Amino acid sequence: MREDGLEQPPSVVTEPRRGPFLDDCPSRVVLNHVANRWGTLIVTSLHEGPMRFHQIRDNIGGISEKMLSQNLRLLIRDGLIDRSVESSTPPRVTYALTPLGRELASQLRTLIDWITCRTDQIVAAQRRYDRAEGEAG
């Protein structure tokens, strides 16, 4: 309630910051692993099913082996991806989503689908902005 007895609109009511909005929250670390450029694409690629390292690399244009390896390590540590090694010569390593990772991949797939459907509109907005900035500068 405001001093004048009226209720505040919901958009004005402030709640304490929680979760990734706090700088020391562990969820922010996970958000950084998942929402970075490569984490999102790795998790979404594995939504198709288990893959070997080279399959993931080939599926994601522009990712280096070093970046793929680093990101896989983080996502495995976060419990989103499983790494299984078959004892053969050479060892056969496969990556797959955990149940937690599958749940996340479904959410990310929705985001990626939305971006894909709206790319033309977003690019048009970027061009309008760039033209306006060019004219102003």
The first five atom37 places (N, CA, C, CB, O) and aatype in JSON, in Angstrom:
{
  "aatype": [12, 1, 6, 3, 7, 10, 6, 5, 14, 14, 15, 19, 19, 16, 6, 14, 1, 1, 7, 14, 13, 10, 3, 3, 4, 14, 15, 1, 19, 19, 10, 2, 8, 19, 0, 2, 1, 17, 7, 16, 10, 9, 19, 16, 15, 10, 8, 6, 7, 14, 12, 1, 13, 8, 5, 9, 1, 3, 2, 9, 7, 7, 9, 15, 6, 11, 12, 10, 15, 5, 2, 10, 1, 10, 10, 9, 1, 3, 7, 10, 9, 3, 1, 15, 19, 6, 15, 15, 16, 14, 14, 1, 19, 16, 18, 0, 10, 16, 14, 10, 7, 1, 6, 10, 0, 15, 5, 10, 1, 16, 10, 9, 3, 17, 9, 16, 4, 1, 16, 3, 5, 9, 19, 0, 0, 5, 1, 1, 18, 3, 1, 0, 6, 7, 6, 0, 7],
  "atom_mask": [
    [1, 1, 1, 1, 1],
    [1, 1, 1, 1, 1],
    [1, 1, 1, 1, 1],
    [1, 1, 1, 1, 1],
    [1, 1, 1, 0, 1],
    [1, 1, 1, 1, 1],
    [1, 1, 1, 1, 1],
    [1, 1, 1, 1, 1],
    [1, 1, 1, 1, 1],
    [1, 1, 1, 1, 1],
    [1, 1, 1, 1, 1],
    [1, 1, 1, 1, 1],
    [1, 1, 1, 1, 1],
    [1, 1, 1, 1, 1],
    [1, 1, 1, 1, 1],
    [1, 1, 1, 1, 1],
    [1, 1, 1, 1, 1],
    [1, 1, 1, 1, 1],
    [1, 1, 1, 0, 1],
    [1, 1, 1, 1, 1],
    [1, 1, 1, 1, 1],
    [1, 1, 1, 1, 1],
    [1, 1, 1, 1, 1],
    [1, 1, 1, 1, 1],
    [1, 1, 1, 1, 1],
    [1, 1, 1, 1, 1],
    [1, 1, 1, 1, 1],
    [1, 1, 1, 1, 1],
    [1, 1, 1, 1, 1],
    [1, 1, 1, 1, 1],
    [1, 1, 1, 1, 1],
    [1, 1, 1, 1, 1],
    [1, 1, 1, 1, 1],
    [1, 1, 1, 1, 1],
    [1, 1, 1, 1, 1],
    [1, 1, 1, 1, 1],
    [1, 1, 1, 1, 1],
    [1, 1, 1, 1, 1],
    [1, 1, 1, 0, 1],
    [1, 1, 1, 1, 1],
    [1, 1, 1, 1, 1],
    [1, 1, 1, 1, 1],
    [1, 1, 1, 1, 1],
    [1, 1, 1, 1, 1],
    [1, 1, 1, 1, 1],
    [1, 1, 1, 1, 1],
    [1, 1, 1, 1, 1],
    [1, 1, 1, 1, 1],
    [1, 1, 1, 0, 1],
    [1, 1, 1, 1, 1],
    [1, 1, 1, 1, 1],
    [1, 1, 1, 1, 1],
    [1, 1, 1, 1, 1],
    [1, 1, 1, 1, 1],
    [1, 1, 1, 1, 1],
    [1, 1, 1, 1, 1],
    [1, 1, 1, 1, 1],
    [1, 1, 1, 1, 1],
    [1, 1, 1, 1, 1],
    [1, 1, 1, 1, 1],
    [1, 1, 1, 0, 1],
    [1, 1, 1, 0, 1],
    [1, 1, 1, 1, 1],
    [1, 1, 1, 1, 1],
    [1, 1, 1, 1, 1],
    [1, 1, 1, 1, 1],
    [1, 1, 1, 1, 1],
    [1, 1, 1, 1, 1],
    [1, 1, 1, 1, 1],
    [1, 1, 1, 1, 1],
    [1, 1, 1, 1, 1],
    [1, 1, 1, 1, 1],
    [1, 1, 1, 1, 1],
    [1, 1, 1, 1, 1],
    [1, 1, 1, 1, 1],
    [1, 1, 1, 1, 1],
    [1, 1, 1, 1, 1],
    [1, 1, 1, 1, 1],
    [1, 1, 1, 0, 1],
    [1, 1, 1, 1, 1],
    [1, 1, 1, 1, 1],
    [1, 1, 1, 1, 1],
    [1, 1, 1, 1, 1],
    [1, 1, 1, 1, 1],
    [1, 1, 1, 1, 1],
    [1, 1, 1, 1, 1],
    [1, 1, 1, 1, 1],
    [1, 1, 1, 1, 1],
    [1, 1, 1, 1, 1],
    [1, 1, 1, 1, 1],
    [1, 1, 1, 1, 1],
    [1, 1, 1, 1, 1],
    [1, 1, 1, 1, 1],
    [1, 1, 1, 1, 1],
    [1, 1, 1, 1, 1],
    [1, 1, 1, 1, 1],
    [1, 1, 1, 1, 1],
    [1, 1, 1, 1, 1],
    [1, 1, 1, 1, 1],
    [1, 1, 1, 1, 1],
    [1, 1, 1, 0, 1],
    [1, 1, 1, 1, 1],
    [1, 1, 1, 1, 1],
    [1, 1, 1, 1, 1],
    [1, 1, 1, 1, 1],
    [1, 1, 1, 1, 1],
    [1, 1, 1, 1, 1],
    [1, 1, 1, 1, 1],
    [1, 1, 1, 1, 1],
    [1, 1, 1, 1, 1],
    [1, 1, 1, 1, 1],
    [1, 1, 1, 1, 1],
    [1, 1, 1, 1, 1],
    [1, 1, 1, 1, 1],
    [1, 1, 1, 1, 1],
    [1, 1, 1, 1, 1],
    [1, 1, 1, 1, 1],
    [1, 1, 1, 1, 1],
    [1, 1, 1, 1, 1],
    [1, 1, 1, 1, 1],
    [1, 1, 1, 1, 1],
    [1, 1, 1, 1, 1],
    [1, 1, 1, 1, 1],
    [1, 1, 1, 1, 1],
    [1, 1, 1, 1, 1],
    [1, 1, 1, 1, 1],
    [1, 1, 1, 1, 1],
    [1, 1, 1, 1, 1],
    [1, 1, 1, 1, 1],
    [1, 1, 1, 1, 1],
    [1, 1, 1, 1, 1],
    [1, 1, 1, 1, 1],
    [1, 1, 1, 1, 1],
    [1, 1, 1, 0, 1],
    [1, 1, 1, 1, 1],
    [1, 1, 1, 1, 1],
    [1, 1, 1, 0, 1]
  ],
  "atom_positions": [
    [[0.83, -1.19, 0.0], [0.0, 0.0, 0.0], [0.88, 1.25, 0.0], [-0.95, 0.0, 1.21], [1.92, 1.31, 0.65]],
    [[0.41, 2.23, -0.74], [1.1, 3.52, -0.74], [0.58, 4.35, 0.42], [0.89, 4.28, -2.09], [-0.4, 3.97, 1.07]],
    [[1.24, 5.46, 0.69], [0.82, 6.34, 1.78], [-0.6, 6.86, 1.58], [1.79, 7.51, 1.9], [-1.31, 7.13, 2.55]],
    [[-1.02, 7.0, 0.31], [-2.37, 7.52, 0.04], [-3.44, 6.43, 0.09], [-2.4, 8.2, -1.32], [-4.6, 6.68, -0.24]],
    [[-3.05, 5.22, 0.51], [-4.02, 4.13, 0.67], [-4.24, 3.29, -0.57], [0.0, 0.0, 0.0], [-4.96, 2.29, -0.51]],
    [[-3.64, 3.67, -1.69], [-3.81, 2.91, -2.92], [-2.75, 1.81, -3.0], [-3.72, 3.84, -4.16], [-1.66, 1.94, -2.45]],
    [[-3.11, 0.74, -3.68], [-2.13, -0.33, -3.87], [-1.15, 0.05, -4.97], [-2.82, -1.67, -4.21], [-1.5, 0.71, -5.94]],
    [[0.09, -0.39, -4.78], [1.08, -0.16, -5.82], [0.84, -1.15, -6.95], [2.52, -0.29, -5.27], [0.51, -2.31, -6.71]],
    [[1.01, -0.68, -8.19], [0.91, -1.64, -9.31], [2.0, -2.7, -9.15], [1.04, -0.91, -10.69], [3.06, -2.41, -8.6]],
    [[1.76, -3.92, -9.62], [2.74, -5.0, -9.46], [4.12, -4.65, -9.98], [2.25, -6.24, -10.15], [5.11, -5.12, -9.43]],
    [[4.21, -3.85, -11.04], [5.52, -3.53, -11.61], [6.34, -2.63, -10.69], [5.35, -2.86, -12.96], [7.56, -2.54, -10.84]],
    [[5.69, -1.97, -9.73], [6.41, -1.06, -8.84], [6.86, -1.78, -7.57], [5.52, 0.12, -8.48], [7.83, -1.36, -6.93]],
    [[6.17, -2.86, -7.21], [6.52, -3.59, -6.0], [7.9, -4.2, -6.2], [5.45, -4.7, -5.67], [8.16, -4.86, -7.21]],
    [[8.76, -3.97, -5.26], [10.12, -4.5, -5.39], [10.31, -5.65, -4.42], [11.18, -3.41, -5.15], [9.96, -5.56, -3.24]],
    [[10.85, -6.72, -4.93], [11.17, -7.88, -4.1], [12.68, -7.9, -3.9], [10.67, -9.21, -4.75], [13.43, -7.36, -4.72]],
    [[13.13, -8.52, -2.82], [14.57, -8.62, -2.65], [15.2, -9.41, -3.8], [14.91, -9.28, -1.29], [14.6, -10.36, -4.31]],
    [[16.39, -9.0, -4.19], [17.08, -9.73, -5.26], [17.39, -11.14, -4.77], [18.39, -8.99, -5.69], [17.74, -11.36, -3.61]],
    [[17.26, -12.11, -5.71], [17.53, -13.5, -5.38], [18.22, -14.16, -6.56], [16.24, -14.25, -5.02], [18.32, -13.6, -7.65]],
    [[18.67, -15.36, -6.3], [19.23, -16.19, -7.35], [20.36, -15.51, -8.09], [0.0, 0.0, 0.0], [21.21, -14.86, -7.48]],
    [[20.38, -15.64, -9.41], [21.51, -15.14, -10.19], [21.65, -13.62, -10.16], [21.38, -15.59, -11.6], [22.65, -13.09, -10.64]],
    [[20.68, -12.92, -9.6], [20.8, -11.47, -9.49], [21.76, -11.08, -8.36], [19.42, -10.84, -9.24], [22.23, -9.94, -8.31]],
    [[22.05, -12.02, -7.47], [23.04, -11.78, -6.42], [24.41, -12.16, -6.94], [22.69, -12.57, -5.11], [24.57, -13.22, -7.55]],
    [[25.39, -11.31, -6.7], [26.71, -11.57, -7.28], [27.42, -12.79, -6.7], [27.57, -10.38, -7.11], [28.35, -13.3, -7.33]],
    [[27.03, -13.26, -5.54], [27.71, -14.41, -4.94], [26.86, -15.69, -4.97], [28.08, -14.09, -3.52], [27.18, -16.66, -4.28]],
    [[25.8, -15.7, -5.76], [24.92, -16.86, -5.83], [25.5, -17.92, -6.77], [23.51, -16.44, -6.3], [25.9, -17.6, -7.89]],
    [[25.56, -19.18, -6.32], [26.08, -20.25, -7.19], [25.29, -20.4, -8.49], [26.07, -21.57, -6.44], [25.82, -20.88, -9.49]],
    [[24.01, -20.01, -8.48], [23.23, -20.15, -9.71], [23.76, -19.25, -10.81], [21.76, -19.83, -9.45], [23.58, -19.54, -11.99]],
    [[24.43, -18.15, -10.45], [24.99, -17.27, -11.47], [26.12, -17.98, -12.22], [25.52, -15.97, -10.85], [26.28, -17.8, -13.43]],
    [[26.88, -18.79, -11.52], [27.96, -19.54, -12.16], [27.37, -20.49, -13.19], [28.8, -20.33, -11.11], [27.86, -20.58, -14.32]],
    [[26.32, -21.21, -12.8], [25.67, -22.15, -13.73], [25.07, -21.39, -14.9], [24.58, -22.97, -13.0], [25.19, -21.82, -16.05]],
    [[24.42, -20.26, -14.62], [23.86, -19.44, -15.7], [24.95, -19.04, -16.69], [23.17, -18.18, -15.12], [24.73, -19.08, -17.9]],
    [[26.1, -18.66, -16.19], [27.21, -18.3, -17.08], [27.66, -19.48, -17.92], [28.39, -17.76, -16.26], [28.01, -19.3, -19.09]],
    [[27.67, -20.68, -17.36], [28.08, -21.86, -18.12], [27.07, -22.19, -19.21], [28.26, -23.07, -17.19], [27.44, -22.56, -20.32]],
    [[25.8, -22.06, -18.88], [24.73, -22.47, -19.8], [24.42, -21.39, -20.82], [23.48, -22.82, -19.02], [24.19, -21.69, -21.99]],
    [[24.41, -20.14, -20.39], [23.96, -19.06, -21.26], [25.08, -18.44, -22.06], [23.28, -18.01, -20.45], [24.85, -17.49, -22.82]],
    [[26.29, -18.95, -21.92], [27.35, -18.4, -22.78], [27.15, -18.92, -24.2], [28.77, -18.77, -22.24], [26.36, -19.83, -24.44]],
    [[27.87, -18.34, -25.08], [27.74, -18.65, -26.51], [27.8, -20.15, -26.79], [28.84, -17.95, -27.29], [26.98, -20.67, -27.55]],
    [[28.75, -20.84, -26.18], [28.95, -22.24, -26.51], [28.11, -23.18, -25.67], [30.39, -22.6, -26.35], [27.64, -24.19, -26.18]],
    [[27.89, -22.87, -24.41], [27.12, -23.75, -23.53], [25.73, -24.02, -24.08], [0.0, 0.0, 0.0], [25.27, -25.16, -24.1]],
    [[25.06, -22.96, -24.51], [23.72, -23.1, -25.06], [23.72, -24.02, -26.28], [23.15, -21.72, -25.44], [22.85, -24.88, -26.41]],
    [[24.69, -23.84, -27.16], [24.73, -24.64, -28.39], [25.12, -26.09, -28.11], [25.71, -24.03, -29.38], [24.62, -27.0, -28.77]],
    [[26.0, -26.31, -27.15], [26.41, -27.68, -26.8], [25.22, -28.44, -26.23], [27.59, -27.67, -25.79], [24.91, -29.54, -26.67]],
    [[24.56, -27.84, -25.24], [23.42, -28.51, -24.61], [22.33, -28.77, -25.64], [22.86, -27.66, -23.43], [21.74, -29.85, -25.67]],
    [[22.05, -27.8, -26.47], [20.99, -27.97, -27.47], [21.38, -29.02, -28.51], [20.7, -26.63, -28.16], [20.52, -29.77, -28.97]],
    [[22.64, -29.07, -28.88], [23.09, -30.1, -29.84], [22.87, -31.5, -29.27], [24.58, -29.91, -30.19], [22.42, -32.41, -29.97]],
    [[23.18, -31.66, -27.99], [23.04, -32.98, -27.37], [21.58, -33.36, -27.13], [23.79, -33.01, -26.05], [21.28, -34.5, -26.78]],
    [[20.68, -32.41, -27.33], [19.24, -32.71, -27.23], [18.85, -33.72, -28.31], [18.4, -31.41, -27.37], [17.87, -34.45, -28.15]],
    [[19.61, -33.76, -29.4], [19.36, -34.71, -30.49], [19.72, -36.14, -30.09], [20.15, -34.31, -31.74], [19.25, -37.09, -30.7]],
    [[20.56, -36.28, -29.06], [21.0, -37.6, -28.61], [22.48, -37.61, -28.32], [0.0, 0.0, 0.0], [23.17, -36.62, -28.6]],
    [[23.0, -38.71, -27.76], [24.42, -38.8, -27.43], [25.3, -38.58, -28.66], [24.74, -40.16, -26.8], [24.95, -38.97, -29.77]],
    [[26.44, -37.95, -28.42], [27.38, -37.66, -29.52], [28.81, -37.84, -29.03], [27.17, -36.23, -30.06], [29.12, -37.74, -27.84]],
    [[29.66, -38.1, -30.0], [31.1, -38.11, -29.73], [31.61, -36.68, -29.9], [31.86, -39.1, -30.69], [30.94, -35.83, -30.48]],
    [[32.8, -36.44, -29.39], [33.4, -35.1, -29.39], [33.38, -34.48, -30.78], [34.84, -35.16, -28.86], [32.92, -33.35, -30.95]],
    [[33.87, -35.21, -31.77], [33.95, -34.65, -33.13], [32.57, -34.35, -33.72], [34.69, -35.62, -34.05], [32.43, -33.43, -34.53]],
    [[31.55, -35.12, -33.31], [30.2, -34.85, -33.81], [29.67, -33.52, -33.25], [29.25, -36.0, -33.43], [29.05, -32.74, -33.97]],
    [[29.93, -33.29, -31.97], [29.5, -32.02, -31.37], [30.23, -30.87, -32.05], [29.76, -32.01, -29.84], [29.63, -29.87, -32.42]],
    [[31.55, -31.03, -32.2], [32.37, -29.99, -32.84], [31.88, -29.68, -34.25], [33.85, -30.42, -32.88], [31.75, -28.52, -34.63]],
    [[31.59, -30.72, -35.01], [31.14, -30.53, -36.39], [29.72, -29.94, -36.45], [31.17, -31.86, -37.14], [29.36, -29.28, -37.42]],
    [[28.94, -30.18, -35.41], [27.56, -29.68, -35.37], [27.5, -28.19, -35.04], [26.76, -30.47, -34.33], [26.53, -27.51, -35.38]],
    [[28.55, -27.69, -34.37], [28.55, -26.29, -33.92], [29.62, -25.53, -34.69], [28.8, -26.19, -32.38], [30.81, -25.6, -34.36]],
    [[29.21, -24.81, -35.7], [30.15, -24.05, -36.51], [30.92, -23.03, -35.7], [0.0, 0.0, 0.0], [30.33, -22.28, -34.91]],
    [[32.24, -23.0, -35.88], [33.06, -21.97, -35.27], [33.64, -22.29, -33.9], [0.0, 0.0, 0.0], [34.45, -21.52, -33.39]],
    [[33.25, -23.41, -33.3], [33.8, -23.73, -31.97], [35.14, -24.45, -32.14], [32.8, -24.61, -31.15], [35.27, -25.36, -32.95]],
    [[36.11, -24.02, -31.37], [37.41, -24.69, -31.42], [37.37, -25.91, -30.49], [38.56, -23.72, -31.0], [36.52, -26.01, -29.61]],
    [[38.28, -26.83, -30.72], [38.35, -28.01, -29.87], [38.64, -27.61, -28.42], [39.44, -28.98, -30.37], [38.11, -28.22, -27.49]],
    [[39.46, -26.59, -28.23], [39.77, -26.12, -26.87], [38.52, -25.6, -26.17], [40.85, -25.02, -26.92], [38.26, -25.95, -25.02]],
    [[37.73, -24.78, -26.87], [36.52, -24.23, -26.27], [35.49, -25.32, -26.01], [35.92, -23.14, -27.17], [34.8, -25.3, -24.99]],
    [[35.37, -26.26, -26.93], [34.43, -27.36, -26.74], [34.84, -28.18, -25.52], [34.38, -28.26, -28.0], [34.0, -28.51, -24.68]],
    [[36.11, -28.49, -25.42], [36.6, -29.27, -24.29], [36.37, -28.55, -22.96], [38.09, -29.57, -24.48], [35.92, -29.17, -22.0]],
    [[36.68, -27.26, -22.9], [36.49, -26.48, -21.67], [35.02, -26.43, -21.27], [37.02, -25.06, -21.85], [34.69, -26.62, -20.1]],
    [[34.15, -26.18, -22.24], [32.73, -26.07, -21.94], [32.12, -27.41, -21.56], [31.99, -25.49, -23.13], [31.27, -27.48, -20.68]],
    [[32.53, -28.48, -22.23], [32.05, -29.8, -21.85], [32.42, -30.11, -20.4], [32.62, -30.89, -22.79], [31.6, -30.61, -19.64]],
    [[33.65, -29.8, -20.03], [34.12, -30.04, -18.66], [33.23, -29.31, -17.65], [35.6, -29.59, -18.5], [32.84, -29.88, -16.63]],
    [[32.91, -28.04, -17.93], [32.06, -27.25, -17.02], [30.65, -27.84, -16.93], [32.0, -25.78, -17.49], [30.09, -27.94, -15.84]],
    [[30.09, -28.21, -18.07], [28.72, -28.73, -18.1], [28.62, -30.11, -17.46], [28.22, -28.78, -19.54], [27.59, -30.47, -16.9]],
    [[29.69, -30.89, -17.56], [29.75, -32.19, -16.86], [29.79, -31.93, -15.36], [30.99, -33.02, -17.32], [29.08, -32.58, -14.6]],
    [[30.62, -31.0, -14.94], [30.73, -30.66, -13.52], [29.4, -30.16, -12.96], [31.82, -29.6, -13.3], [29.06, -30.42, -11.81]],
    [[28.64, -29.43, -13.77], [27.34, -28.91, -13.36], [26.25, -29.98, -13.34], [26.93, -27.78, -14.28], [25.12, -29.71, -12.92]],
    [[26.57, -31.19, -13.8], [25.59, -32.27, -13.79], [24.62, -32.25, -14.95], [0.0, 0.0, 0.0], [23.56, -32.88, -14.89]],
    [[24.97, -31.53, -16.01], [24.07, -31.41, -17.17], [24.42, -32.4, -18.27], [24.11, -30.01, -17.71], [23.57, -32.76, -19.08]],
    [[25.67, -32.84, -18.3], [26.15, -33.75, -19.33], [26.89, -34.9, -18.66], [27.07, -33.02, -20.37], [27.62, -34.7, -17.68]],
    [[26.7, -36.11, -19.19], [27.46, -37.28, -18.78], [28.52, -37.58, -19.82], [26.53, -38.51, -18.57], [28.29, -37.42, -21.02]],
    [[29.67, -38.01, -19.37], [30.75, -38.44, -20.26], [30.97, -39.91, -19.99], [32.08, -37.6, -20.03], [31.29, -40.31, -18.87]],
    [[30.79, -40.73, -21.02], [31.01, -42.16, -20.84], [32.16, -42.61, -21.75], [29.72, -42.97, -21.15], [32.27, -42.19, -22.9]],
    [[32.99, -43.48, -21.2], [34.17, -43.97, -21.92], [34.05, -45.48, -22.07], [35.49, -43.58, -21.17], [33.96, -46.21, -21.09]],
    [[34.05, -45.93, -23.33], [34.08, -47.37, -23.63], [35.52, -47.79, -23.67], [33.34, -47.71, -24.98], [36.36, -47.15, -24.31]],
    [[35.82, -48.89, -22.99], [37.21, -49.37, -23.02], [37.45, -50.11, -24.33], [37.51, -50.29, -21.8], [37.1, -51.27, -24.5]],
    [[38.06, -49.38, -25.23], [38.45, -49.92, -26.53], [39.74, -49.22, -26.9], [37.32, -49.72, -27.62], [40.2, -48.33, -26.18]],
    [[40.31, -49.6, -28.01], [41.53, -48.95, -28.45], [41.26, -48.3, -29.79], [42.71, -49.95, -28.55], [41.01, -49.01, -30.76]],
    [[41.3, -46.98, -29.9], [41.39, -46.02, -28.79], [40.08, -45.98, -28.01], [41.75, -44.61, -29.32], [39.05, -46.44, -28.51]],
    [[40.1, -45.41, -26.8], [38.86, -45.33, -26.03], [37.8, -44.52, -26.78], [39.12, -44.71, -24.65], [38.12, -43.53, -27.43]],
    [[36.57, -44.95, -26.67], [35.46, -44.28, -27.34], [34.7, -43.48, -26.28], [34.5, -45.32, -28.07], [34.12, -44.04, -25.35]],
    [[34.73, -42.15, -26.43], [34.11, -41.25, -25.47], [32.82, -40.7, -26.07], [35.08, -40.09, -25.06], [32.81, -40.21, -27.2]],
    [[31.75, -40.78, -25.31], [30.44, -40.29, -25.75], [29.91, -39.32, -24.7], [29.45, -41.46, -25.99], [30.09, -39.52, -23.5]],
    [[29.25, -38.28, -25.18], [28.63, -37.27, -24.31], [27.13, -37.34, -24.49], [29.16, -35.83, -24.62], [26.64, -37.47, -25.61]],
    [[26.41, -37.25, -23.37], [24.95, -37.29, -23.42], [24.4, -36.4, -22.31], [24.41, -38.75, -23.27], [25.07, -36.17, -21.3]],
    [[23.21, -35.92, -22.51], [22.56, -35.11, -21.48], [22.11, -35.98, -20.33], [21.37, -34.33, -22.07], [21.65, -37.11, -20.53]],
    [[22.22, -35.46, -19.13], [21.64, -36.09, -17.96], [20.14, -35.73, -17.96], [22.35, -35.61, -16.62], [19.72, -34.92, -18.79]],
    [[19.35, -36.31, -17.07], [17.95, -35.88, -16.99], [17.83, -34.37, -16.76], [17.24, -36.64, -15.86], [16.96, -33.72, -17.34]],
    [[18.68, -33.82, -15.92], [18.69, -32.38, -15.68], [19.04, -31.62, -16.96], [19.68, -32.02, -14.56], [18.43, -30.6, -17.26]],
    [[20.01, -32.13, -17.7], [20.41, -31.53, -18.97], [19.32, -31.59, -20.01], [0.0, 0.0, 0.0], [19.14, -30.65, -20.79]],
    [[18.57, -32.71, -20.04], [17.46, -32.82, -21.0], [16.37, -31.8, -20.69], [16.86, -34.24, -20.97], [15.79, -31.2, -21.6]],
    [[16.11, -31.6, -19.41], [15.12, -30.6, -19.03], [15.56, -29.21, -19.48], [14.89, -30.62, -17.51], [14.76, -28.44, -20.01]],
    [[16.83, -28.9, -19.26], [17.37, -27.61, -19.69], [17.34, -27.49, -21.21], [18.81, -27.44, -19.18], [16.96, -26.44, -21.73]],
    [[17.73, -28.54, -21.91], [17.78, -28.49, -23.38], [16.41, -28.18, -23.97], [18.29, -29.82, -23.94], [16.31, -27.47, -24.97]],
    [[15.35, -28.69, -23.37], [14.01, -28.39, -23.85], [13.71, -26.9, -23.74], [12.96, -29.2, -23.09], [13.12, -26.31, -24.64]],
    [[14.13, -26.3, -22.63], [13.92, -24.87, -22.43], [14.76, -24.06, -23.42], [14.26, -24.47, -20.98], [14.27, -23.1, -24.01]],
    [[16.01, -24.46, -23.6], [16.89, -23.75, -24.53], [16.41, -23.89, -25.97], [18.33, -24.27, -24.42], [16.52, -22.96, -26.76]],
    [[15.87, -25.05, -26.29], [15.34, -25.27, -27.65], [14.23, -24.28, -27.94], [14.82, -26.73, -27.81], [14.14, -23.75, -29.05]],
    [[13.37, -24.02, -26.95], [12.31, -23.03, -27.11], [12.89, -21.66, -27.39], [11.43, -22.98, -25.86], [12.41, -20.94, -28.27]],
    [[13.93, -21.29, -26.65], [14.59, -20.0, -26.86], [15.21, -19.93, -28.25], [15.67, -19.78, -25.79], [15.04, -18.93, -28.96]],
    [[15.91, -20.96, -28.65], [16.57, -20.97, -29.96], [15.52, -20.93, -31.08], [17.47, -22.22, -30.11], [15.71, -20.24, -32.08]],
    [[14.43, -21.67, -30.91], [13.36, -21.64, -31.91], [12.77, -20.24, -32.03], [12.26, -22.66, -31.56], [12.51, -19.76, -33.13]],
    [[12.56, -19.58, -30.88], [12.02, -18.21, -30.89], [12.97, -17.27, -31.63], [11.78, -17.71, -29.45], [12.54, -16.48, -32.47]],
    [[14.26, -17.36, -31.31], [15.25, -16.5, -31.97], [15.27, -16.77, -33.47], [16.65, -16.72, -31.36], [15.32, -15.84, -34.27]],
    [[15.23, -18.03, -33.84], [15.25, -18.4, -35.25], [14.04, -17.82, -35.99], [15.28, -19.93, -35.4], [14.17, -17.3, -37.09]],
    [[12.88, -17.92, -35.37], [11.65, -17.39, -35.99], [11.66, -15.87, -36.07], [10.41, -17.85, -35.21], [11.03, -15.3, -36.96]],
    [[12.34, -15.23, -35.17], [12.31, -13.76, -35.09], [13.58, -13.09, -35.62], [12.09, -13.34, -33.67], [13.73, -11.87, -35.5]],
    [[14.48, -13.86, -36.2], [15.75, -13.31, -36.66], [15.56, -12.18, -37.66], [16.6, -14.4, -37.29], [16.24, -11.16, -37.56]],
    [[14.65, -12.33, -38.62], [14.43, -11.27, -39.61], [14.02, -9.97, -38.94], [13.36, -11.7, -40.63], [14.51, -8.9, -39.3]],
    [[13.12, -10.06, -37.96], [12.67, -8.86, -37.25], [13.82, -8.24, -36.43], [11.48, -9.2, -36.33], [13.96, -7.02, -36.37]],
    [[14.61, -9.08, -35.83], [15.73, -8.59, -35.01], [16.77, -7.91, -35.89], [16.37, -9.75, -34.22], [17.28, -6.84, -35.55]],
    [[17.1, -8.53, -37.02], [18.08, -7.95, -37.94], [17.55, -6.62, -38.49], [18.39, -8.92, -39.11], [18.32, -5.67, -38.63]],
    [[16.27, -6.55, -38.8], [15.68, -5.29, -39.28], [15.79, -4.21, -38.21], [14.19, -5.5, -39.67], [16.1, -3.06, -38.52]],
    [[15.54, -4.56, -36.95], [15.66, -3.6, -35.85], [17.11, -3.14, -35.7], [15.17, -4.22, -34.53], [17.37, -1.96, -35.47]],
    [[18.06, -4.06, -35.84], [19.48, -3.71, -35.76], [19.85, -2.73, -36.86], [20.36, -4.97, -35.85], [20.58, -1.76, -36.62]],
    [[19.36, -2.98, -38.07], [19.66, -2.09, -39.2], [19.07, -0.7, -38.99], [19.13, -2.68, -40.51], [19.72, 0.31, -39.27]],
    [[17.83, -0.64, -38.49], [17.2, 0.65, -38.19], [18.02, 1.41, -37.14], [15.74, 0.46, -37.69], [18.27, 2.61, -37.27]],
    [[18.42, 0.7, -36.12], [19.22, 1.32, -35.06], [20.54, 1.84, -35.61], [19.48, 0.31, -33.91], [20.93, 2.98, -35.35]],
    [[21.23, 1.0, -36.38], [22.53, 1.39, -36.95], [22.4, 2.59, -37.87], [23.17, 0.22, -37.71], [23.25, 3.48, -37.86]],
    [[21.33, 2.63, -38.69], [21.11, 3.79, -39.56], [20.88, 5.05, -38.73], [19.9, 3.55, -40.49], [21.45, 6.1, -39.03]],
    [[20.07, 4.93, -37.7], [19.78, 6.09, -36.85], [21.04, 6.56, -36.13], [18.69, 5.75, -35.81], [21.27, 7.77, -36.0]],
    [[21.85, 5.64, -35.68], [23.12, 6.0, -35.01], [24.08, 6.64, -35.98], [23.76, 4.76, -34.38], [24.8, 7.58, -35.63]],
    [[24.1, 6.13, -37.23], [24.97, 6.69, -38.28], [24.57, 8.11, -38.64], [0.0, 0.0, 0.0], [25.41, 8.96, -38.89]],
    [[23.25, 8.35, -38.66], [22.76, 9.69, -38.97], [23.0, 10.65, -37.82], [21.27, 9.65, -39.31], [23.22, 11.84, -38.04]],
    [[22.95, 10.14, -36.6], [23.14, 10.99, -35.41], [24.61, 11.32, -35.19], [22.56, 10.31, -34.16], [24.94, 12.36, -34.63]],
    [[25.5, 10.42, -35.64], [26.93, 10.59, -35.37], [27.6, 11.35, -36.42], [0.0, 0.0, 0.0], [28.8, 11.58, -36.34]]
  ]
}
